[in-house]
Amino acid sequence: AGAADDERFFVADASEPVARLRFSDESIAGGSTIVTGDASQSAAIALVGSVAWCHVDATSGQPCIVAENLLAKADGTGTLIACTARTAADCPGLAFALNRGVDALVLD
């Protein structure tokens, strides 16, 4: 049996600095980037307000600070924030960043 029409999954096109996140039906869901410094964090922030989902992998630095910056910028825009967590220790900080938490955790 095939997947129901409303069951969709994300596919990332990692050929660009900010990868396009697409649903299985090819519609654009958002963007994803690896945050390693100010420039890549600015690229992630630039997505806010123009996409449904913004995913960041900031595990090489300070993921909670990046999450808080994105959550502050995304407040009221409709953009949902997903962050990668590499360890169990990352999860509580991301889940409760700015007393709100990110909208999704991506476990590596």
C-alpha positions, 0 to 999 in steps of 0.5 A: 500500500502507498503512503496516504496523500498527507504523509510527507517526509523531508528530503534535503538538497545539500548541494548548496550552503543552505540546503533546500528542504523539500517534501516528498511531493517536491514542494519546498518546506524550508532550508537547512544549514550547518552553523559554524560561525556568524556568516552561516548563522546569518544565512539561517536567520535570513530564512526566517519568515520566508520558509515554513521550516528552518533547520540548523546543525550547530553542534560544532559550536554552541547549539543552544545559543544558535537556537535562542537567536533563531527562536527570537528572530522567528517569534511571530513569523510562522517559521518553525525551528528545528535543531540537530542534537548530537548528544542527550545533553544537548536535548534539554537546552534545545527543548527549553530554549527561551522558555519555549524550545525549538519546534523539532529536534533532529537526532544524529 
